Amino acid sequence: MEFDSNKPIYLQISDTICEKILDGSLAPDGRIPSVREYGAQLGVNPNTIMRTYEILTNDGIIYNKRGLGYFISPDAREKVLEIRRKDFLENAVPKIRRQMQLLGIGPEVFEIK
């Protein structure tokens, strides 16, 4: 995995896990690598992975079974969609809308032809 220097690594790893949940690569109740395993796999400090897992746990996307590891929550896909949609509507849409105004692009560009 190649990392973008403009975004914290733990957030990039979180995004990757969420994308795998959305595309079906990670199934509900499926086990994900341990903190150490994943850190070794990606070549990053286990503390970085732990930070990623804490965020995903707090968001209800993964859960920890004591002594067994981390697993994908049964409703992870819905939670990821909810978080991503909210982020898109709050952050991306206003920027797109502003650019459209500046460029003189109206809603007619979205009409089906």
Disulfide bonds with the S-S distance in Angstrom:
none
